[in-house]
């Protein structure tokens, strides 16, 4: 592991100010916004509430850590599972998570503000606020009602990840061998068109390769991959993007937001993740068969515990994440790379040096150590995502 000159939080404002100047960021004195498109704090809040306006050491996102790390725009992931969709609860859960984000901002108006447009970033950041935008991870809460796109847009959703771990009404999933749509469904194409009309970014993370290409084809505006790595490092993991797909996203003007989770940047962890999904699919099939025959079901919790014990997460350095950035910059250019950490969403299985939102300075230091310019880093740390968001919003207007 190469040595990193890790920036102290006290020096971060100066570092970001220099990046902002290099990128020509708006505002005469405010440092360039750091934008992270995927933080799973709302799911954790529903599971076990914390007041994130104060230091919360068992969480990867809170106000104090965000300020220490220079985070300006945090996209809160409004995540719903395939099981919640099956149970008819996805829409309810999504609205409850949006409520938690709104409650957090209302509880601490001096520390947080809800962000609905990139035009408001400079204004709302005044006073040291961290801005909370929202993205929907899994389009399941839409059900089969196209009107729900407008409903959730009105509640503040600014991107939708069309599918998650299983194929849904909108799109095939990269994790699901069941792919009836061979890409997007006919309804899914209507969803993308409606998102374009309303200024909601189309997110292709988690989609099958065919679905990613469909989304790029159907969308009139650039698309994003809110938290996807490069498959070059994890062969066979369709959850990460192939070179072909990354190039197609860039040619459309979009951005690939790189995650920090070990399973997306470490080959051994990636192989274990793929094997886990195969094993879980087989377990679900056995339990379905047993249920039909009125026989005892296998204990899913016991299976999960045994799997974790047999497949420990391999230690992974920050260099594995920096390798992803290097590769992406060479493949599609620094104008199409950003940050989608997956903080609070991977059970703490994060690369060394990137354990919370306080650690973005380590990423800046690592990129500088590898020879990337201030202008490139400024784009990566948030400028690219804000550019795409402005384009999507302008096309809607």
C-alpha atoms as a printed R data frame, in Angstrom:
    type eleno elety resid chain resno       x       y       z
1   ATOM     1    CA   UNK     A     1   0.000   0.000   0.000
2   ATOM     2    CA   UNK     A     2   1.486   3.336  -0.994
3   ATOM     3    CA   UNK     A     3   1.789   5.974   1.710
4   ATOM     4    CA   UNK     A     4  -0.950   8.604   1.763
5   ATOM     5    CA   UNK     A     5  -0.464  12.087   3.095
6   ATOM     6    CA   UNK     A     6  -3.848  12.092   4.839
7   ATOM     7    CA   UNK     A     7  -5.275  15.588   5.178
8   ATOM     8    CA   UNK     A     8  -6.284  16.728   8.634
9   ATOM     9    CA   UNK     A     9  -9.893  18.005   8.894
10  ATOM    10    CA   UNK     A    10  -8.614  21.466   9.825
11  ATOM    11    CA   UNK     A    11  -6.876  21.700   6.432
12  ATOM    12    CA   UNK     A    12  -9.775  20.374   4.398
13  ATOM    13    CA   UNK     A    13 -11.495  23.706   3.763
14  ATOM    14    CA   UNK     A    14  -8.268  25.102   2.321
15  ATOM    15    CA   UNK     A    15  -7.813  22.047   0.088
16  ATOM    16    CA   UNK     A    16 -11.359  22.168  -1.217
17  ATOM    17    CA   UNK     A    17 -11.168  25.915  -1.741
18  ATOM    18    CA   UNK     A    18  -8.190  25.406  -4.036
19  ATOM    19    CA   UNK     A    19 -10.076  22.705  -5.912
20  ATOM    20    CA   UNK     A    20 -13.064  24.987  -6.272
21  ATOM    21    CA   UNK     A    21 -10.891  27.755  -7.687
22  ATOM    22    CA   UNK     A    22  -9.348  25.341 -10.187
23  ATOM    23    CA   UNK     A    23 -12.786  24.185 -11.354
24  ATOM    24    CA   UNK     A    24 -14.304  27.635 -11.534
25  ATOM    25    CA   UNK     A    25 -16.940  26.698  -8.983
26  ATOM    26    CA   UNK     A    26 -19.812  29.145  -8.427
27  ATOM    27    CA   UNK     A    27 -19.568  31.529  -5.523
28  ATOM    28    CA   UNK     A    28 -16.559  33.738  -4.795
29  ATOM    29    CA   UNK     A    29 -15.398  32.070  -1.592
30  ATOM    30    CA   UNK     A    30 -17.350  28.877  -0.856
31  ATOM    31    CA   UNK     A    31 -15.381  25.617  -1.262
32  ATOM    32    CA   UNK     A    32 -16.456  23.207  -3.955
33  ATOM    33    CA   UNK     A    33 -19.280  20.895  -2.820
34  ATOM    34    CA   UNK     A    34 -18.408  17.276  -2.114
35  ATOM    35    CA   UNK     A    35 -21.348  15.250  -3.442
36  ATOM    36    CA   UNK     A    36 -21.962  11.613  -2.468
37  ATOM    37    CA   UNK     A    37 -24.844   9.982  -4.323
38  ATOM    38    CA   UNK     A    38 -25.408   6.982  -2.078
39  ATOM    39    CA   UNK     A    39 -25.659   6.996   1.723
40  ATOM    40    CA   UNK     A    40 -28.004   4.479   3.369
41  ATOM    41    CA   UNK     A    41 -28.711   6.451   6.546
42  ATOM    42    CA   UNK     A    42 -32.549   6.327   6.184
43  ATOM    43    CA   UNK     A    43 -32.663   2.522   6.258
44  ATOM    44    CA   UNK     A    44 -30.518   2.503   9.389
45  ATOM    45    CA   UNK     A    45 -32.717   5.169  10.989
46  ATOM    46    CA   UNK     A    46 -35.834   3.035  10.539
47  ATOM    47    CA   UNK     A    47 -34.032   0.017  11.955
48  ATOM    48    CA   UNK     A    48 -32.494   1.846  14.925
49  ATOM    49    CA   UNK     A    49 -33.022   5.601  15.296
50  ATOM    50    CA   UNK     A    50 -30.135   7.943  16.034
51  ATOM    51    CA   UNK     A    51 -30.101  11.720  16.113
52  ATOM    52    CA   UNK     A    52 -27.607  12.277  13.312
53  ATOM    53    CA   UNK     A    53 -27.376  15.945  14.185
54  ATOM    54    CA   UNK     A    54 -25.000  14.922  16.956
55  ATOM    55    CA   UNK     A    55 -21.985  12.606  16.862
56  ATOM    56    CA   UNK     A    56 -23.096   8.994  16.333
57  ATOM    57    CA   UNK     A    57 -19.985   6.776  16.456
58  ATOM    58    CA   UNK     A    58 -21.855   3.656  15.325
59  ATOM    59    CA   UNK     A    59 -22.974   5.331  12.088
60  ATOM    60    CA   UNK     A    60 -21.001   6.245   8.990
61  ATOM    61    CA   UNK     A    61 -22.975   9.437   8.401
62  ATOM    62    CA   UNK     A    62 -23.704  12.175  10.924
63  ATOM    63    CA   UNK     A    63 -23.383  15.957  10.900
64  ATOM    64    CA   UNK     A    64 -20.052  16.207  12.711
65  ATOM    65    CA   UNK     A    65 -18.412  13.617  10.453
66  ATOM    66    CA   UNK     A    66 -19.895  15.197   7.335
67  ATOM    67    CA   UNK     A    67 -18.484  18.590   8.254
68  ATOM    68    CA   UNK     A    68 -15.082  17.081   9.069
69  ATOM    69    CA   UNK     A    69 -15.042  15.392   5.678
70  ATOM    70    CA   UNK     A    70 -16.220  18.402   3.678
71  ATOM    71    CA   UNK     A    71 -19.463  16.738   2.569
72  ATOM    72    CA   UNK     A    72 -21.911  19.288   1.190
73  ATOM    73    CA   UNK     A    73 -24.555  17.194  -0.619
74  ATOM    74    CA   UNK     A    74 -25.523  13.784   0.761
75  ATOM    75    CA   UNK     A    75 -27.990  11.787  -1.291
76  ATOM    76    CA   UNK     A    76 -30.030   9.824   1.237
77  ATOM    77    CA   UNK     A    77 -30.900   6.416  -0.207
78  ATOM    78    CA   UNK     A    78 -34.615   5.619   0.047
79  ATOM    79    CA   UNK     A    79 -34.155   1.860  -0.193
80  ATOM    80    CA   UNK     A    80 -36.814  -0.842  -0.339
81  ATOM    81    CA   UNK     A    81 -36.140  -4.555  -0.632
82  ATOM    82    CA   UNK     A    82 -37.602  -7.130  -2.973
83  ATOM    83    CA   UNK     A    83 -39.212  -8.814   0.047
84  ATOM    84    CA   UNK     A    84 -40.950  -5.560   0.990
85  ATOM    85    CA   UNK     A    85 -42.169  -5.319  -2.582
86  ATOM    86    CA   UNK     A    86 -43.511  -8.886  -2.427
87  ATOM    87    CA   UNK     A    87 -45.326  -8.044   0.804
88  ATOM    88    CA   UNK     A    88 -46.906  -4.935  -0.718
89  ATOM    89    CA   UNK     A    89 -45.046  -2.638   1.703
90  ATOM    90    CA   UNK     A    90 -42.479  -0.955  -0.543
91  ATOM    91    CA   UNK     A    91 -44.437   2.275  -1.020
92  ATOM    92    CA   UNK     A    92 -45.134   2.576   2.695
93  ATOM    93    CA   UNK     A    93 -41.501   1.942   3.633
94  ATOM    94    CA   UNK     A    94 -40.262   4.474   1.078
95  ATOM    95    CA   UNK     A    95 -42.552   7.172   2.443
96  ATOM    96    CA   UNK     A    96 -41.502   6.388   6.007
97  ATOM    97    CA   UNK     A    97 -37.846   6.786   5.046
98  ATOM    98    CA   UNK     A    98 -38.570  10.118   3.371
99  ATOM    99    CA   UNK     A    99 -40.307  11.130   6.606
100 ATOM   100    CA   UNK     A   100 -37.136  10.323   8.562
101 ATOM   101    CA   UNK     A   101 -35.033  12.552   6.301
102 ATOM   102    CA   UNK     A   102 -37.544  15.383   6.611
103 ATOM   103    CA   UNK     A   103 -37.632  14.930  10.394
104 ATOM   104    CA   UNK     A   104 -33.837  15.070  10.609
105 ATOM   105    CA   UNK     A   105 -33.744  18.342   8.683
106 ATOM   106    CA   UNK     A   106 -36.600  19.799  10.734
107 ATOM   107    CA   UNK     A   107 -34.952  18.813  14.010
108 ATOM   108    CA   UNK     A   108 -31.703  20.593  13.076
109 ATOM   109    CA   UNK     A   109 -32.460  23.458  10.659
110 ATOM   110    CA   UNK     A   110 -29.078  24.985  11.511
111 ATOM   111    CA   UNK     A   111 -27.233  21.810  10.454
112 ATOM   112    CA   UNK     A   112 -29.262  20.239   7.641
113 ATOM   113    CA   UNK     A   113 -31.421  21.425   4.764
114 ATOM   114    CA   UNK     A   114 -33.412  19.487   2.184
115 ATOM   115    CA   UNK     A   115 -32.034  19.943  -1.327
116 ATOM   116    CA   UNK     A   116 -34.395  19.683  -4.293
117 ATOM   117    CA   UNK     A   117 -32.414  21.499  -6.989
118 ATOM   118    CA   UNK     A   118 -28.715  21.977  -7.768
119 ATOM   119    CA   UNK     A   119 -29.488  25.687  -8.200
120 ATOM   120    CA   UNK     A   120 -29.953  25.937  -4.430
121 ATOM   121    CA   UNK     A   121 -26.650  24.423  -3.307
122 ATOM   122    CA   UNK     A   122 -24.750  27.636  -2.623
123 ATOM   123    CA   UNK     A   123 -27.699  29.353  -0.942
124 ATOM   124    CA   UNK     A   124 -28.622  26.470   1.359
125 ATOM   125    CA   UNK     A   125 -25.040  25.660   2.360
126 ATOM   126    CA   UNK     A   126 -24.644  29.008   4.092
127 ATOM   127    CA   UNK     A   127 -24.106  28.614   7.811
128 ATOM   128    CA   UNK     A   128 -22.381  25.258   7.419
129 ATOM   129    CA   UNK     A   129 -25.423  23.171   6.585
130 ATOM   130    CA   UNK     A   130 -25.111  19.700   5.092
131 ATOM   131    CA   UNK     A   131 -27.658  19.333   2.296
132 ATOM   132    CA   UNK     A   132 -29.859  16.253   2.141
133 ATOM   133    CA   UNK     A   133 -31.003  15.211  -1.325
134 ATOM   134    CA   UNK     A   134 -32.860  11.934  -1.870
135 ATOM   135    CA   UNK     A   135 -32.596   9.079  -4.342
136 ATOM   136    CA   UNK     A   136 -34.900   6.045  -4.495
137 ATOM   137    CA   UNK     A   137 -32.989   2.746  -4.550
138 ATOM   138    CA   UNK     A   138 -35.351   0.298  -6.265
139 ATOM   139    CA   UNK     A   139 -38.328   1.484  -8.282
140 ATOM   140    CA   UNK     A   140 -40.613  -0.969  -6.476
141 ATOM   141    CA   UNK     A   141 -42.543   1.764  -4.582
142 ATOM   142    CA   UNK     A   142 -43.916   2.956  -7.925
143 ATOM   143    CA   UNK     A   143 -45.832  -0.308  -8.243
144 ATOM   144    CA   UNK     A   144 -47.502  -0.274 -11.640
145 ATOM   145    CA   UNK     A   145 -48.714   3.321 -11.240
146 ATOM   146    CA   UNK     A   146 -46.841   5.769 -13.483
147 ATOM   147    CA   UNK     A   147 -48.352   8.631 -11.491
148 ATOM   148    CA   UNK     A   148 -46.183   7.661  -8.509
149 ATOM   149    CA   UNK     A   149 -43.152   9.113 -10.291
150 ATOM   150    CA   UNK     A   150 -44.681  12.565  -9.900
151 ATOM   151    CA   UNK     A   151 -45.766  11.788  -6.329
152 ATOM   152    CA   UNK     A   152 -42.256  10.854  -5.252
153 ATOM   153    CA   UNK     A   153 -40.720  13.693  -7.250
154 ATOM   154    CA   UNK     A   154 -42.921  16.063  -5.253
155 ATOM   155    CA   UNK     A   155 -41.607  14.465  -2.060
156 ATOM   156    CA   UNK     A   156 -38.031  15.219  -3.096
157 ATOM   157    CA   UNK     A   157 -36.805  12.118  -4.944
158 ATOM   158    CA   UNK     A   158 -34.206  13.201  -7.499
159 ATOM   159    CA   UNK     A   159 -33.009   9.872  -8.850
160 ATOM   160    CA   UNK     A   160 -34.531   6.407  -9.080
161 ATOM   161    CA   UNK     A   161 -32.486   3.205  -9.220
162 ATOM   162    CA   UNK     A   162 -34.859   1.271 -11.453
163 ATOM   163    CA   UNK     A   163 -34.354  -2.167  -9.827
164 ATOM   164    CA   UNK     A   164 -32.377  -3.711  -6.980
165 ATOM   165    CA   UNK     A   165 -31.608  -7.315  -6.059
166 ATOM   166    CA   UNK     A   166 -34.486  -8.873  -7.996
167 ATOM   167    CA   UNK     A   167 -36.215  -8.168 -11.270
168 ATOM   168    CA   UNK     A   168 -39.286  -5.962 -10.796
169 ATOM   169    CA   UNK     A   169 -42.044  -4.444 -12.936
170 ATOM   170    CA   UNK     A   170 -39.610  -1.918 -14.398
171 ATOM   171    CA   UNK     A   171 -36.358  -3.722 -15.141
172 ATOM   172    CA   UNK     A   172 -34.292  -6.866 -14.948
173 ATOM   173    CA   UNK     A   173 -31.758  -6.947 -12.107
174 ATOM   174    CA   UNK     A   174 -28.070  -7.816 -12.412
175 ATOM   175    CA   UNK     A   175 -28.396 -10.155  -9.421
176 ATOM   176    CA   UNK     A   176 -31.456 -12.054 -10.669
177 ATOM   177    CA   UNK     A   177 -31.201 -14.963 -13.142
178 ATOM   178    CA   UNK     A   178 -34.922 -14.444 -13.860
179 ATOM   179    CA   UNK     A   179 -34.959 -11.848 -16.657
180 ATOM   180    CA   UNK     A   180 -38.327 -11.786 -18.375
181 ATOM   181    CA   UNK     A   181 -37.883  -8.305 -19.857
182 ATOM   182    CA   UNK     A   182 -34.460  -8.741 -21.460
183 ATOM   183    CA   UNK     A   183 -33.761  -5.189 -20.304
184 ATOM   184    CA   UNK     A   184 -36.461  -2.697 -19.371
185 ATOM   185    CA   UNK     A   185 -40.108  -3.667 -19.410
186 ATOM   186    CA   UNK     A   186 -42.560  -1.662 -21.563
187 ATOM   187    CA   UNK     A   187 -43.697  -0.032 -18.316
188 ATOM   188    CA   UNK     A   188 -40.070   0.642 -17.456
189 ATOM   189    CA   UNK     A   189 -39.591   2.582 -20.683
190 ATOM   190    CA   UNK     A   190 -42.582   4.740 -19.720
191 ATOM   191    CA   UNK     A   191 -41.062   5.266 -16.266
192 ATOM   192    CA   UNK     A   192 -37.806   6.514 -17.807
193 ATOM   193    CA   UNK     A   193 -39.700   8.894 -20.095
194 ATOM   194    CA   UNK     A   194 -41.698  10.228 -17.139
195 ATOM   195    CA   UNK     A   195 -38.533  10.693 -15.098
196 ATOM   196    CA   UNK     A   196 -37.068  12.708 -17.963
197 ATOM   197    CA   UNK     A   197 -40.225  14.831 -18.086
198 ATOM   198    CA   UNK     A   198 -40.095  15.544 -14.351
199 ATOM   199    CA   UNK     A   199 -36.340  16.063 -13.978
200 ATOM   200    CA   UNK     A   200 -35.611  12.880 -12.027
201 ATOM   201    CA   UNK     A   201 -32.235  11.317 -12.829
202 ATOM   202    CA   UNK     A   202 -32.235   7.757 -14.194
203 ATOM   203    CA   UNK     A   203 -29.947   5.495 -12.138
204 ATOM   204    CA   UNK     A   204 -28.673   2.288 -13.771
205 ATOM   205    CA   UNK     A   205 -26.815   0.772 -10.795
206 ATOM   206    CA   UNK     A   206 -28.027  -2.769 -10.031
207 ATOM   207    CA   UNK     A   207 -29.499  -3.269 -13.517
208 ATOM   208    CA   UNK     A   208 -28.694  -6.096 -15.901
209 ATOM   209    CA   UNK     A   209 -26.442  -5.222 -18.820
210 ATOM   210    CA   UNK     A   210 -29.387  -5.267 -21.240
211 ATOM   211    CA   UNK     A   211 -31.374  -2.972 -18.953
212 ATOM   212    CA   UNK     A   212 -28.508  -0.478 -18.665
213 ATOM   213    CA   UNK     A   213 -28.309  -0.226 -22.446
214 ATOM   214    CA   UNK     A   214 -32.100   0.139 -22.672
215 ATOM   215    CA   UNK     A   215 -32.094   2.954 -20.115
216 ATOM   216    CA   UNK     A   216 -29.338   4.799 -21.980
217 ATOM   217    CA   UNK     A   217 -31.235   4.360 -25.249
218 ATOM   218    CA   UNK     A   218 -34.627   5.480 -23.930
219 ATOM   219    CA   UNK     A   219 -33.470   8.436 -21.825
220 ATOM   220    CA   UNK     A   220 -33.318  11.821 -23.555
221 ATOM   221    CA   UNK     A   221 -30.776  13.035 -20.990
222 ATOM   222    CA   UNK     A   222 -27.621  11.673 -19.326
223 ATOM   223    CA   UNK     A   223 -28.024   8.781 -16.884
224 ATOM   224    CA   UNK     A   224 -26.047   8.029 -13.734
225 ATOM   225    CA   UNK     A   225 -24.739   4.909 -12.032
226 ATOM   226    CA   UNK     A   226 -25.168   6.096  -8.435
227 ATOM   227    CA   UNK     A   227 -22.885   3.456  -6.870
228 ATOM   228    CA   UNK     A   228 -21.157   1.148  -9.345
229 ATOM   229    CA   UNK     A   229 -17.560   0.053  -9.743
230 ATOM   230    CA   UNK     A   230 -15.748  -1.269 -12.807
231 ATOM   231    CA   UNK     A   231 -16.112  -4.931 -13.729
232 ATOM   232    CA   UNK     A   232 -12.523  -4.927 -14.969
233 ATOM   233    CA   UNK     A   233 -11.508  -5.624 -11.345
234 ATOM   234    CA   UNK     A   234 -14.352  -8.058 -10.546
235 ATOM   235    CA   UNK     A   235 -14.895 -10.297 -13.600
236 ATOM   236    CA   UNK     A   236 -18.313 -11.887 -13.655
237 ATOM   237    CA   UNK     A   237 -19.906  -9.401 -11.232
238 ATOM   238    CA   UNK     A   238 -22.577  -7.892 -13.448
239 ATOM   239    CA   UNK     A   239 -23.422  -5.523 -10.594
240 ATOM   240    CA   UNK     A   240 -20.293  -3.589 -11.631
241 ATOM   241    CA   UNK     A   241 -20.121  -1.957 -15.049
242 ATOM   242    CA   UNK     A   242 -18.396  -3.427 -18.070
243 ATOM   243    CA   UNK     A   243 -16.133  -1.136 -20.076
244 ATOM   244    CA   UNK     A   244 -18.756  -1.079 -22.848
245 ATOM   245    CA   UNK     A   245 -21.484   0.116 -20.490
246 ATOM   246    CA   UNK     A   246 -19.283   2.721 -18.796
247 ATOM   247    CA   UNK     A   247 -18.323   4.144 -22.185
248 ATOM   248    CA   UNK     A   248 -21.995   4.251 -23.223
249 ATOM   249    CA   UNK     A   249 -22.901   6.158 -20.034
250 ATOM   250    CA   UNK     A   250 -20.095   8.656 -20.682
251 ATOM   251    CA   UNK     A   251 -21.027   9.100 -24.341
252 ATOM   252    CA   UNK     A   252 -24.527  10.026 -23.164
253 ATOM   253    CA   UNK     A   253 -22.931  12.614 -20.873
254 ATOM   254    CA   UNK     A   254 -23.522  10.697 -17.650
255 ATOM   255    CA   UNK     A   255 -21.411   9.807 -14.626
256 ATOM   256    CA   UNK     A   256 -20.234   6.631 -12.891
257 ATOM   257    CA   UNK     A   257 -20.208   7.120  -9.107
258 ATOM   258    CA   UNK     A   258 -17.649   4.769  -7.533
259 ATOM   259    CA   UNK     A   259 -18.477   2.965  -4.244
260 ATOM   260    CA   UNK     A   260 -16.124   2.192  -1.349
261 ATOM   261    CA   UNK     A   261 -17.590  -1.194  -0.360
262 ATOM   262    CA   UNK     A   262 -15.106  -4.064  -0.381
263 ATOM   263    CA   UNK     A   263 -17.379  -6.384  -2.367
264 ATOM   264    CA   UNK     A   264 -17.226  -3.990  -5.323
265 ATOM   265    CA   UNK     A   265 -13.466  -3.388  -5.373
266 ATOM   266    CA   UNK     A   266 -11.924  -6.681  -4.159
267 ATOM   267    CA   UNK     A   267 -11.943  -9.768  -6.432
268 ATOM   268    CA   UNK     A   268 -12.201 -12.321  -3.597
269 ATOM   269    CA   UNK     A   269 -15.083 -10.461  -1.935
270 ATOM   270    CA   UNK     A   270 -16.769 -10.065  -5.316
271 ATOM   271    CA   UNK     A   271 -16.532 -13.793  -6.044
272 ATOM   272    CA   UNK     A   272 -17.984 -14.564  -2.611
273 ATOM   273    CA   UNK     A   273 -20.858 -12.141  -3.221
274 ATOM   274    CA   UNK     A   274 -21.721 -13.796  -6.515
275 ATOM   275    CA   UNK     A   275 -21.598 -17.227  -4.894
276 ATOM   276    CA   UNK     A   276 -23.841 -15.976  -2.095
277 ATOM   277    CA   UNK     A   277 -26.548 -14.856  -4.499
278 ATOM   278    CA   UNK     A   278 -26.453 -18.235  -6.249
279 ATOM   279    CA   UNK     A   279 -26.667 -20.052  -2.907
280 ATOM   280    CA   UNK     A   280 -29.506 -17.821  -1.657
281 ATOM   281    CA   UNK     A   281 -31.436 -18.386  -4.867
282 ATOM   282    CA   UNK     A   282 -31.051 -22.145  -4.448
283 ATOM   283    CA   UNK     A   283 -32.147 -21.881  -0.802
284 ATOM   284    CA   UNK     A   284 -35.251 -19.921  -1.791
285 ATOM   285    CA   UNK     A   285 -36.108 -22.579  -4.389
286 ATOM   286    CA   UNK     A   286 -35.700 -25.374  -1.830
287 ATOM   287    CA   UNK     A   287 -37.865 -23.566   0.677
288 ATOM   288    CA   UNK     A   288 -40.556 -22.935  -1.936
289 ATOM   289    CA   UNK     A   289 -40.568 -26.620  -2.772
290 ATOM   290    CA   UNK     A   290 -40.663 -27.594   0.905
291 ATOM   291    CA   UNK     A   291 -43.514 -25.184   1.592
292 ATOM   292    CA   UNK     A   292 -45.540 -26.643  -1.267
293 ATOM   293    CA   UNK     A   293 -44.967 -30.124   0.180
294 ATOM   294    CA   UNK     A   294 -45.826 -28.921   3.708
295 ATOM   295    CA   UNK     A   295 -42.313 -29.756   4.909
296 ATOM   296    CA   UNK     A   296 -40.045 -27.807   7.328
297 ATOM   297    CA   UNK     A   297 -38.222 -24.836   5.848
298 ATOM   298    CA   UNK     A   298 -34.501 -24.182   6.118
299 ATOM   299    CA   UNK     A   299 -33.568 -21.405   8.557
300 ATOM   300    CA   UNK     A   300 -32.487 -18.403   6.479
301 ATOM   301    CA   UNK     A   301 -30.870 -16.630   9.450
302 ATOM   302    CA   UNK     A   302 -28.822 -19.728  10.256
303 ATOM   303    CA   UNK     A   303 -27.755 -19.946   6.602
304 ATOM   304    CA   UNK     A   304 -26.638 -16.293   6.649
305 ATOM   305    CA   UNK     A   305 -24.651 -16.767   9.860
306 ATOM   306    CA   UNK     A   306 -22.918 -19.879   8.537
307 ATOM   307    CA   UNK     A   307 -22.087 -18.142   5.254
308 ATOM   308    CA   UNK     A   308 -20.503 -15.150   6.990
309 ATOM   309    CA   UNK     A   309 -18.425 -17.428   9.185
310 ATOM   310    CA   UNK     A   310 -17.156 -19.368   6.172
311 ATOM   311    CA   UNK     A   311 -16.528 -16.323   3.970
312 ATOM   312    CA   UNK     A   312 -14.841 -13.564   5.999
313 ATOM   313    CA   UNK     A   313 -14.486 -10.196   4.289
314 ATOM   314    CA   UNK     A   314 -10.866  -9.789   3.113
315 ATOM   315    CA   UNK     A   315  -9.037  -6.705   4.405
316 ATOM   316    CA   UNK     A   316  -8.857  -4.162   1.588
317 ATOM   317    CA   UNK     A   317  -6.826  -0.972   1.374
318 ATOM   318    CA   UNK     A   318  -7.867   2.397   0.000
319 ATOM   319    CA   UNK     A   319  -5.618   1.634  -2.969
320 ATOM   320    CA   UNK     A   320  -8.270  -0.742  -4.314
321 ATOM   321    CA   UNK     A   321 -10.715   2.171  -4.473
322 ATOM   322    CA   UNK     A   322  -8.098   4.496  -5.953
323 ATOM   323    CA   UNK     A   323  -7.400   1.855  -8.607
324 ATOM   324    CA   UNK     A   324 -11.076   2.113  -9.614
325 ATOM   325    CA   UNK     A   325 -10.772   5.878  -9.990
326 ATOM   326    CA   UNK     A   326  -7.558   5.570 -11.992
327 ATOM   327    CA   UNK     A   327  -9.131   3.015 -14.318
328 ATOM   328    CA   UNK     A   328 -12.304   5.021 -14.805
329 ATOM   329    CA   UNK     A   329 -10.442   8.239 -15.533
330 ATOM   330    CA   UNK     A   330  -8.370   6.483 -18.216
331 ATOM   331    CA   UNK     A   331 -11.411   4.706 -19.678
332 ATOM   332    CA   UNK     A   332 -14.034   7.452 -19.832
333 ATOM   333    CA   UNK     A   333 -12.365  10.627 -18.545
334 ATOM   334    CA   UNK     A   334 -12.407  12.529 -15.279
335 ATOM   335    CA   UNK     A   335 -15.528  14.405 -16.443
336 ATOM   336    CA   UNK     A   336 -17.588  11.225 -15.994
337 ATOM   337    CA   UNK     A   337 -16.470   9.916 -12.586
338 ATOM   338    CA   UNK     A   338 -17.851  10.656  -9.111
339 ATOM   339    CA   UNK     A   339 -18.498   9.299  -5.625
340 ATOM   340    CA   UNK     A   340 -21.256   6.902  -4.493
341 ATOM   341    CA   UNK     A   341 -19.763   5.563  -1.267
342 ATOM   342    CA   UNK     A   342 -22.551   3.229  -0.037
343 ATOM   343    CA   UNK     A   343 -21.851   4.390   3.546
344 ATOM   344    CA   UNK     A   344 -24.195   2.750   6.084
345 ATOM   345    CA   UNK     A   345 -25.175   0.228   3.407
346 ATOM   346    CA   UNK     A   346 -22.474  -2.467   3.419
347 ATOM   347    CA   UNK     A   347 -22.338  -3.469   7.100
348 ATOM   348    CA   UNK     A   348 -19.095  -1.587   7.642
349 ATOM   349    CA   UNK     A   349 -17.259  -3.617   4.995
350 ATOM   350    CA   UNK     A   350 -15.367  -0.632   3.614
351 ATOM   351    CA   UNK     A   351 -11.854  -0.090   2.331
352 ATOM   352    CA   UNK     A   352  -9.273   1.028   4.888
353 ATOM   353    CA   UNK     A   353  -9.171   4.799   5.190
354 ATOM   354    CA   UNK     A   354 -12.737   5.239   3.906
355 ATOM   355    CA   UNK     A   355 -14.803   4.302   6.940
356 ATOM   356    CA   UNK     A   356 -17.146   7.289   7.181
357 ATOM   357    CA   UNK     A   357 -18.072  10.607   5.626
358 ATOM   358    CA   UNK     A   358 -15.211  12.149   7.600
359 ATOM   359    CA   UNK     A   359 -12.748  10.361   5.300
360 ATOM   360    CA   UNK     A   360 -13.193  12.080   1.924
361 ATOM   361    CA   UNK     A   361  -9.903  13.954   2.578
362 ATOM   362    CA   UNK     A   362  -8.123  10.590   2.355
363 ATOM   363    CA   UNK     A   363  -9.600  10.122  -1.112
364 ATOM   364    CA   UNK     A   364  -8.481  13.612  -2.155
365 ATOM   365    CA   UNK     A   365  -4.982  12.910  -0.845
366 ATOM   366    CA   UNK     A   366  -4.848   9.577  -2.648
367 ATOM   367    CA   UNK     A   367  -5.946  11.072  -5.964
368 ATOM   368    CA   UNK     A   368  -3.365  13.821  -5.631
369 ATOM   369    CA   UNK     A   369  -0.648  11.299  -4.786
370 ATOM   370    CA   UNK     A   370  -1.480   9.476  -8.006
371 ATOM   371    CA   UNK     A   371  -0.960  12.591 -10.065
372 ATOM   372    CA   UNK     A   372  -4.508  13.745 -10.740
373 ATOM   373    CA   UNK     A   373  -4.928  17.491 -11.131
374 ATOM   374    CA   UNK     A   374  -6.957  19.807  -8.922
375 ATOM   375    CA   UNK     A   375  -9.339  20.378 -11.818
376 ATOM   376    CA   UNK     A   376  -9.930  16.631 -12.257
377 ATOM   377    CA   UNK     A   377 -10.407  16.076  -8.534
378 ATOM   378    CA   UNK     A   378 -12.854  18.978  -8.300
379 ATOM   379    CA   UNK     A   379 -15.031  17.361 -10.969
380 ATOM   380    CA   UNK     A   380 -14.843  13.951  -9.315
381 ATOM   381    CA   UNK     A   381 -15.675  15.210  -5.831
382 ATOM   382    CA   UNK     A   382 -19.001  16.642  -6.961
383 ATOM   383    CA   UNK     A   383 -18.796  18.866 -10.006
384 ATOM   384    CA   UNK     A   384 -19.693  16.118 -12.472
385 ATOM   385    CA   UNK     A   385 -22.801  14.990 -10.629
386 ATOM   386    CA   UNK     A   386 -24.066  18.545 -10.234
387 ATOM   387    CA   UNK     A   387 -23.513  19.116 -13.956
388 ATOM   388    CA   UNK     A   388 -25.648  16.096 -14.871
389 ATOM   389    CA   UNK     A   389 -28.322  17.051 -12.358
390 ATOM   390    CA   UNK     A   390 -28.504  20.554 -13.863
391 ATOM   391    CA   UNK     A   391 -28.805  19.082 -17.363
392 ATOM   392    CA   UNK     A   392 -31.618  16.727 -16.323
393 ATOM   393    CA   UNK     A   393 -33.459  19.540 -14.555
394 ATOM   394    CA   UNK     A   394 -33.031  21.963 -17.475
395 ATOM   395    CA   UNK     A   395 -34.340  19.416 -19.982
396 ATOM   396    CA   UNK     A   396 -37.426  18.894 -17.821
397 ATOM   397    CA   UNK     A   397 -38.119  22.634 -17.619
